[in-house]
Amino acid sequence: MWHRVPRHEDGRVTEIIAGLYMSPLEFLAVLSAVALVVARWLSHTARLLVTIAAGVVLVLSAIVLSVVGLRWQILPVLAGAAVALPFALSFLLRRRSGQPAGRARWWLALPGSVACVCLIAMGPVAAWALPVPVFPEPSGRFAVGTRVVQWTDPRRPESFTADPGDGRTVVVQLWYPAQKSPAGAQRAQYLGRTEREARTVSAALAREVGLPDFLVDGVPRAHTRSVFDAPVAGGGERFPVVLFSPGSGGVRTQNTAWAEELASHGYVVAALDHPYDSAAVVLADGRTIRSKIASTGDRDKDDKLAADWTAVRAADLGFVLTQLEHLGRGENTDPLTGRLDTGRVAVTGHSMGGAAALQAARQDDRFDAVMDLDGYPHGPASPSLRQPTLALTQAVTPGTDPRYIPRLTEALKLSTATSYRLTIPGAAHLTFMDGPLYLPPVPSIVGSLGRTESPHVVGATTLAFLDTTLRDKPGDLAGVLSAYGDLNVYPPDNSR
């Protein structure tokens, strides 16, 4: 299976072989490097032909890859070929000079050949472990468009700076149902509007977790399934709205696969960058705002800080909903003017973003439903939630976090609407974002569901919940959810 992924800035095309997570050119370089090593074990005539052909292909592949962008995963391949090359050249030179084309004894040559093949094999293994992510095709009937907007709240000063004139600014990416784009249309860059912005954000995310940024250099090369500024789907239909807040240090694009899936089913997803909290936020004027939040190591202090940061995020979500209401009422000139149904709105988030979604829903009755993607409920537990709530979690035990499930369960039990907690077997904290698409498939990091199943499970469960709560779609919601894990249903506590 092949995926054509247009590169955003210069029109070059990268094709990825889905199973190997390598481009055809990279795969050709691997094959030619292996052939160069294996040639030593062939007959003299075959050795001559294979050595020449493999050497030519390898050199041409390396040159082209250097021009279009050489990934670090290919360096072990080139290193293995470089070790084998002197032996191949010595064979050719002896043939050219008429000298006998002898061989080293097999027991001397075998360890060197095995070492070269192992070195070359490190390239495909590294490409598989840390790939250029391939985004799943959305399953809905709509194509997906995306655009980025920036809004400043004049009523809220920026709490992370000392300048009283610095208003709180948020950057929001919208995914929406769009008209079908022409074949070969340029797909949206992942992590940013341009490859340069994507590399800035990718490097900042790597630093957040203490990794060298070159390890994830495949991530900013990726393109998604949406098209920037695609025309909104025709027909005049008004679409329900879903607001999203990322995890601590996370960015607006961290759940792109999920956002595109929802948009393909007729929702508008608005995901926020929270400046000074998100790892890196590139503003419209080109400035980059980096994260200023950090834990202290003291649990009580960190709980207080997390509650404060959650409150800022909740206020950001409320402000963005107000801006979207202006679009829904046609008060601003925008492609989405008059196409948003802000009478049907859900708020959601991952990790700390999930806590922010819960707080925003407590404070703002304009939100009609809440989804918490594996987020510990920071901040006050009152007032009670009044909206239907879905909490997706990994399997958490008292040994891993004794406070998480009791705190979350308390919030759901006190709700005055039916709420659900779905524990997904095989999930980890990063299962609920795009991480499984580009991080090593280590269960403790991204879970054991796999790169295909992880986005499917998150998309299917949240979509079923949204269709029920925002669109009044008939059906057995509990039955649908329970097919994906262990479900707890909390009926409304109408006494509060």
Helices and strands as residue ranges (DSSP letters): E 2-6, E 13-17, H 24-38, G 39-41, H 44-68, G 72-74, H 75-97, H 106-129, E 143-157, E 167-178, H 195-208, G 213-216, G 219-221, E 227-228, E 239-245, H 256-264, E 268-273, E 280-282, E 288-290, H 299-328, E 340-350, H 352-363, E 369-373, E 389-393, H 404-413, E 419-423, G 429-432, G 435-437, H 443-446, H 450-471, H 477-482, E 486-490
